[in-house]
């Protein structure tokens, strides 16, 4: 049976998932690499570490499954979005990659929006934020002009692996959309943006569909790994686009709530004319010719980790949350806003900070724990609300992945707060499975994403909303929405006084 490999290049590690064409996970392996923070607000990595990690992962998988040498037909990727990789004309890394979570580019974002904001939004469907690639390019142009002079190739992290494997410069549309250089509707590099910001199109890679063929593995690597046949390399996708594919978010009426360190509320966009006017991110999907909308909560799981580490460091999460089901919806009058590192959606406010509102003498750890879970979910509902207000849609089903899918009480909260049936995955493999699915589609094992998802994606739990709790949470959510405008001026003043 033919095999496909998905390589997921994350912020802290690279994970490889080997599947057969029946959607069965045969083996997995990972390899970590360091994150460098040379000064406050900076976040960088050495792309060579990604390559070494990929070599380690592929070697581990070959040790686990020697038949991979004969059966592997395709490799594809998911990768951290936005992070800037620069190569010179000898294909050497010029400087460490500036990562998606690097926030040094506030001035560049302000400059971009002040001089070209309306045009940028019309072309890319997004506004300039610190995470995106274009502000990072502007920072290098202004602060490291000697390095910018050396630039012959601009790419994103997963595309560096594709280059290593094939010798070809490539980028798929889902990742290109996150650079702020792509005309999202026309699916070409925007000549207007490149001209405005003095970027030569020659430094940008060839654009592909996510399941598009980049090339075949170079002979020296085929020999090194011992593959007995040519292995096709496919472009892959942005991590969120691949996670959506791996969760089956490929049809209208279905959304995904993903709770990791940050949180994402993501929906498949059947209407190609949808325009959120920058209130949400709108990107090309890893599914051919489709889009997805996305809102981000900066501190989702991070809020829960902070709460545990601060108030119950000796307890694991299961113990910490064991009693939250005994607390009524609304945590007996206690609200939490998860703005502990600022917020992205819907406020895009780096200076807002979190709050517990309504603390009373009868509140105990279980009340605070439930309030944290509710606050994270309310924050994700903000994105759901923007989608509903903009498109008139009501999601009947939402797939919960990540930390939010691990606690039954939290799953019920999601059903009640989102007012939708919550689904969980039978086996949750994250973006890496979406990458493997792209390899399977690209290799011709499936004609399209829909037929591939029928084989790879299976749902486990189905949690229905409780109408009484839905009504109660709707009233509490209205109060939650009042917290930001009331506390933002205070938080801004507090930070000014630091």
C-alpha positions in Angstrom: 0.0 0.0 0.0 1.3 3.4 -0.9 2.5 5.8 1.8 2.5 9.6 2.2 4.4 11.8 4.6 3.3 15.0 6.2 6.0 17.3 7.8 4.6 19.9 10.2 7.2 22.6 10.8 6.1 24.2 14.1 7.5 27.0 16.3 9.2 24.6 18.7 9.6 21.3 16.8 9.1 19.5 13.5 6.7 16.5 13.5 6.5 13.9 10.8 3.4 11.7 10.3 3.5 8.7 8.0 0.1 7.5 6.6 -0.9 4.8 4.2 -3.5 5.6 1.5 -6.2 4.1 3.7 -5.8 7.0 6.1 -4.0 4.9 8.7 -1.2 6.4 10.8 1.8 4.1 10.5 4.4 6.1 12.4 5.2 9.5 13.8 8.4 11.2 14.9 9.5 14.6 16.0 12.6 16.7 16.6 12.8 20.0 18.6 14.9 23.1 17.8 15.7 26.2 19.8 13.9 29.6 19.7 16.2 32.6 20.0 15.1 35.9 21.6 18.0 38.2 21.2 16.1 41.0 22.8 12.6 41.8 24.1 10.0 41.4 21.4 12.3 39.5 19.0 11.7 35.9 18.0 14.1 34.1 15.6 15.2 30.7 14.4 18.0 29.3 12.3 16.4 27.7 9.2 19.3 25.2 9.1 17.9 23.8 12.4 14.6 23.0 10.5 16.5 21.1 7.9 18.4 19.1 10.5 15.2 18.3 12.3 13.6 17.1 9.0 16.6 14.8 8.4 16.3 13.4 12.0 12.5 12.9 11.6 12.8 11.2 8.3 15.5 8.9 9.6 13.5 8.0 12.7 10.5 7.1 10.5 12.6 5.0 8.2 13.9 3.1 11.2 10.3 2.6 12.4 9.0 1.7 9.0 11.7 0.3 6.7 9.0 -0.4 4.1 8.8 3.4 3.7 11.8 3.2 1.4 9.7 1.3 -1.2 6.2 2.6 -0.5 6.6 6.4 0.0 5.2 8.3 -3.0 4.8 11.8 -1.7 5.8 14.4 0.9 4.0 17.6 1.8 4.2 20.2 4.5 2.4 22.4 7.0 4.3 25.3 8.5 4.3 28.2 10.8 2.9 31.2 8.9 4.4 34.5 8.1 8.0 33.9 9.3 10.6 35.5 7.0 13.4 33.4 5.5 16.0 35.2 3.4 18.6 33.5 1.1 21.4 35.0 -1.0 22.3 34.1 -4.6 24.3 31.1 -3.3 21.2 29.8 -1.4 22.8 30.5 1.9 20.7 31.9 4.8 21.5 35.6 5.2 20.1 36.1 8.7 18.0 34.2 11.2 14.4 33.8 10.2 12.1 36.5 11.9 9.2 34.5 13.2 5.4 35.0 13.2 5.4 35.9 17.0 8.1 38.5 16.6 6.7 42.0 17.5 9.5 44.3 16.5 7.6 45.7 13.5 5.0 48.0 15.1 6.4 51.1 13.4 6.5 49.3 10.1 2.9 48.3 10.4 1.9 51.9 11.2 3.8 53.1 8.2 2.3 50.5 5.9 -1.3 51.3 7.0 -0.7 55.1 6.9 0.7 55.1 3.4 -1.0 52.2 1.7 -3.6 50.8 4.1 -6.8 51.1 2.0 -5.1 49.5 -1.1 -3.5 46.8 1.0 -6.9 45.8 2.5 -8.5 45.8 -0.9 -5.8 43.6 -2.4 -4.9 41.2 0.4 -8.2 41.3 2.4 -6.1 41.9 5.6 -4.5 44.7 7.5 -0.8 45.0 8.5 -0.1 43.4 11.8 3.3 42.6 13.4 3.0 38.9 12.7 2.8 39.3 8.9 5.7 39.0 6.5 5.6 42.4 4.7 6.3 44.4 7.9 9.3 42.1 8.6 10.6 42.8 5.1 10.2 46.5 5.7 12.1 46.2 9.0 15.0 44.5 7.3 15.0 47.1 4.5 15.3 49.9 7.0 17.4 48.4 9.7 19.6 45.9 7.9 20.1 47.4 4.4 23.3 45.4 3.8 21.4 42.2 4.4 18.6 43.3 2.1 21.0 44.0 -0.7 22.1 40.3 -0.5 18.5 38.9 -0.8 18.0 36.7 -3.8 15.1 34.6 -2.5 12.3 35.2 0.0 10.4 32.3 1.4 8.5 30.9 4.4 9.7 28.1 6.7 8.0 25.1 5.1 9.2 26.3 1.7 12.8 26.1 2.9 12.2 22.4 3.4 10.7 22.1 0.0 13.7 23.8 -1.5 16.1 21.5 0.4 14.3 18.5 -0.9 13.8 19.6 -4.5 16.1 22.6 -5.3 13.0 24.5 -6.3 11.6 27.8 -4.9 8.0 27.5 -4.1 5.1 28.8 -2.0 1.5 27.8 -1.9 -1.4 30.2 -1.9 -2.5 29.7 1.7 0.9 30.7 3.0 1.4 33.4 0.4 -1.9 35.0 1.6 -0.2 35.6 5.0 2.7 37.5 3.5 0.6 40.6 2.6 2.2 40.4 -0.9 -0.5 38.3 -2.6 -3.5 39.5 -4.6 -5.9 37.1 -2.9 -8.6 37.3 -5.6 -6.2 37.0 -8.6 -3.8 34.6 -6.9 -0.7 36.4 -8.1 2.0 38.5 -6.4 0.6 42.0 -6.3 2.5 44.3 -8.6 1.1 47.3 -6.8 2.3 46.2 -3.4 5.8 45.2 -4.7 6.2 48.5 -6.4 5.0 50.5 -3.3 7.5 48.7 -1.0 10.4 48.3 -3.4 10.4 44.5 -3.6 11.6 42.8 -6.8 9.2 40.0 -7.9 12.3 38.0 -8.9 13.1 37.3 -5.2 9.6 35.7 -4.7 9.0 32.0 -5.3 6.7 30.3 -7.8 3.1 30.0 -6.6 1.4 26.7 -6.4 -1.8 25.1 -5.2 -1.3 23.4 -1.8 -1.4 20.0 -3.5 0.6 21.2 -6.4 3.8 19.4 -7.5 7.0 21.3 -6.6 9.3 18.7 -7.9 10.9 15.3 -7.2 13.3 14.7 -4.3 16.9 15.4 -5.5 19.0 12.4 -6.3 21.5 12.8 -3.5 18.7 12.8 -0.9 16.9 9.9 -2.5 20.2 8.0 -2.2 20.9 9.2 1.3 17.5 8.1 2.6 17.5 4.9 0.5 14.2 5.5 -1.4 13.9 3.0 -4.2 11.7 5.2 -6.3 11.3 8.9 -7.0 9.4 10.7 -4.3 7.2 13.6 -5.3 7.2 16.8 -3.2 4.1 18.9 -3.0 3.8 22.5 -1.9 1.8 22.1 1.3 0.0 24.8 3.3 -0.1 27.2 6.2 -0.5 25.5 9.5 -4.1 26.8 10.1 -5.1 25.8 6.6 -3.7 22.3 7.0 -5.3 22.0 10.5 -8.7 22.9 8.9 -8.2 20.3 6.2 -7.3 17.7 8.8 -10.4 18.6 10.7 -12.6 18.4 7.7 -13.4 22.1 7.5 -13.9 22.0 3.8 -17.7 22.6 3.4 -20.2 25.4 4.2 -21.7 25.5 7.7 -18.7 24.0 9.4 -16.2 25.8 11.6 -13.3 24.9 13.9 -12.4 26.1 17.4 -8.7 25.4 18.0 -7.3 26.0 21.5 -3.6 25.8 21.8 -1.3 28.4 23.3 -3.3 30.9 21.2 -6.9 30.2 20.0 -8.3 30.2 16.5 -11.9 30.3 15.3 -11.9 29.4 11.7 -14.5 28.9 9.0 -14.7 27.6 5.5 -15.9 30.4 3.2 -18.1 29.2 0.4 -18.8 32.7 -0.7 -15.8 33.9 -2.7 -16.9 37.5 -2.4 -16.9 37.6 1.4 -14.9 40.6 2.8 -14.4 41.1 6.5 -12.8 44.5 6.0 -9.8 43.5 8.2 -11.9 42.6 11.2 -10.9 38.9 10.6 -8.1 37.4 8.7 -9.2 36.1 5.2 -6.8 33.7 3.6 -6.7 31.3 0.6 -7.4 27.7 1.8 -5.3 24.7 1.2 -8.4 23.4 -0.7 -8.1 24.6 -4.3 -9.8 27.9 -5.1 -11.4 28.3 -1.6 -10.9 30.7 1.2 -11.1 30.5 5.0 -11.9 33.2 7.6 -10.1 33.3 10.9 -10.1 35.1 14.2 -7.3 34.8 16.8 -7.3 34.9 20.6 -3.7 35.5 21.6 -3.9 33.8 25.0 -6.3 30.9 24.9 -4.5 27.8 26.4 -1.9 30.3 27.6 -4.5 31.8 29.9 -5.3 28.4 31.4 -1.5 27.6 31.8 -0.9 31.0 33.5 -3.8 30.4 35.8 -2.6 26.9 36.8 1.0 27.9 37.2 0.1 30.9 39.3 -2.7 29.5 41.6 -2.3 25.7 41.6 1.2 24.9 40.2 1.2 21.5 41.9 -1.9 20.3 40.1 -2.3 18.9 36.6 -5.1 20.3 34.4 -7.4 17.3 34.9 -7.3 17.9 38.7 -7.5 21.7 38.4 -10.7 21.5 36.3 -12.3 18.4 38.0 -14.9 20.5 39.8 -15.8 23.1 37.2 -18.9 21.1 36.2 -20.3 21.8 39.7 -20.3 25.5 39.0 -23.3 27.1 37.3 -22.9 28.8 33.9 -21.5 32.3 34.4 -19.3 31.0 37.3 -21.6 32.5 39.9 -21.1 36.1 38.6 -17.4 35.9 37.8 -16.0 36.9 34.4 -12.5 36.5 33.0 -11.2 38.2 29.9 -8.1 36.4 28.4 -6.2 39.5 27.3 -3.1 38.7 29.4 -0.7 39.3 26.4 -2.9 41.8 24.5 -5.6 40.7 22.0 -5.9 40.2 18.3 -9.6 39.6 17.5 -11.7 41.7 17.5 -9.7 44.5 19.1 -6.1 44.3 17.8 -4.9 45.9 21.0 -1.4 45.1 22.3 -1.9 47.1 25.5 -5.1 45.6 26.8 -4.7 43.2 29.7 -6.8 40.5 31.3 -9.4 40.9 34.1 -11.4 39.0 36.6 -14.6 40.9 37.1 -17.1 40.3 39.9 -14.9 38.6 42.5 -16.8 37.7 45.6 -15.9 36.2 48.9 -17.7 32.9 48.1 -15.7 32.3 44.9 -13.2 29.5 45.1 -10.7 27.9 42.8 -13.3 26.0 40.8 -15.2 29.3 40.1 -12.0 30.9 38.8 -11.2 27.8 36.7 -14.6 27.8 35.1 -14.4 31.6 34.5 -11.1 31.1 32.6 -12.6 28.4 30.4 -15.7 30.6 29.7 -13.6 33.7 29.0 -11.4 31.9 26.5 -14.6 30.6 24.8 -16.3 34.0 24.8 -13.2 35.5 23.2 -13.4 32.9 20.4 -17.2 33.7 20.1 -16.2 37.2 19.2 -14.8 35.9 16.0 -17.9 33.7 15.4 -20.0 36.8 16.0 -18.2 38.8 13.3 -18.7 36.0 10.9 -22.4 35.9 11.7 -22.8 39.6 11.5 -20.9 39.8 8.2 -22.3 36.8 6.3 -25.6 36.0 8.2 -24.4 32.5 8.8 -25.2 30.3 11.8 -22.8 27.4 12.2 -24.6 24.1 12.9 -21.5 22.2 13.7 -18.1 23.3 15.1 -15.1 21.0 15.4 -13.2 21.4 18.6 -9.5 20.6 18.5 -6.6 21.1 20.9 -6.9 21.6 24.6 -10.6 22.6 24.4 -11.5 19.1 23.2 -9.9 17.3 26.2 -12.4 18.3 28.9 -16.1 17.2 28.7 -17.3 20.2 30.8 -15.4 22.6 28.5 -16.9 20.9 25.4 -20.4 21.4 26.8 -19.5 25.1 27.5 -18.5 25.5 23.9 -21.7 23.9 22.6 -23.7 26.3 24.8 -21.7 29.5 24.2 -21.4 28.9 20.4 -25.0 27.5 20.2 -23.8 24.7 17.9 -23.2 21.0 17.9 -19.6 20.4 18.9 -17.7 17.6 17.2 -14.4 16.1 18.2 -12.0 14.0 16.1 -11.5 10.3 16.6 -7.8 10.8 16.2 -6.4 14.4 16.3 -3.1 14.8 14.5 -3.3 18.5 13.8 -1.7 20.3 10.8 0.6 17.3 10.0 -2.4 15.2 8.9 -3.6 18.0 6.7 -0.1 18.0 5.1 -0.2 14.3 4.5 -3.7 14.6 3.0 -2.2 17.2 0.5 0.5 14.7 -0.4 -2.2 12.1 -1.0 -4.2 14.4 -3.2 -1.2 15.6 -5.1 0.0 12.0 -5.6 -3.3 11.2 -7.3 -4.5 8.8 -4.5 -7.6 11.0 -4.2 -9.2 13.3 -6.8 -10.0 16.1 -4.4 -10.1 17.2 -0.7 -13.6 15.9 -0.2 -12.9 12.3 -1.1 -9.6 12.4 0.9 -11.4 13.7 4.0 -13.9 10.9 3.8 -11.1 8.4 4.3 -8.8 10.4 6.7 -11.2 12.4 8.9 -13.5 10.8 11.4 -15.6 12.4 14.2 -16.0 10.9 17.7 -18.1 12.9 20.2 -21.1 14.9 19.3 -22.1 17.4 22.0 -25.4 19.2 21.6 -26.2 22.7 23.1 -28.6 22.9 26.0 -31.3 25.5 25.0 -31.6 26.8 28.6 -27.8 27.2 28.9 -27.6 28.8 25.5 -30.1 31.5 26.6 -28.2 32.1 29.8 -24.8 32.4 28.1 -26.2 34.8 25.5 -27.0 37.2 28.3 -23.6 36.7 30.0 -21.8 37.2 26.7 -23.4 40.6 26.3 -21.9 41.6 29.7 -18.5 40.1 28.6 -18.6 42.3 25.6 -18.9 45.4 27.8 -15.7 44.6 29.7 -13.2 45.6 27.0 -14.4 49.1 26.4 -14.6 49.7 30.2 -11.1 48.3 31.0 -9.1 49.3 27.9 -8.5 52.9 29.0 -7.4 51.8 32.5 -5.0 49.1 31.1 -3.5 51.6 28.7 -2.9 54.1 31.5 -1.4 51.4 33.7 1.1 50.5 31.0 2.0 54.1 30.4 2.8 54.4 34.1 5.3 51.5 34.0 
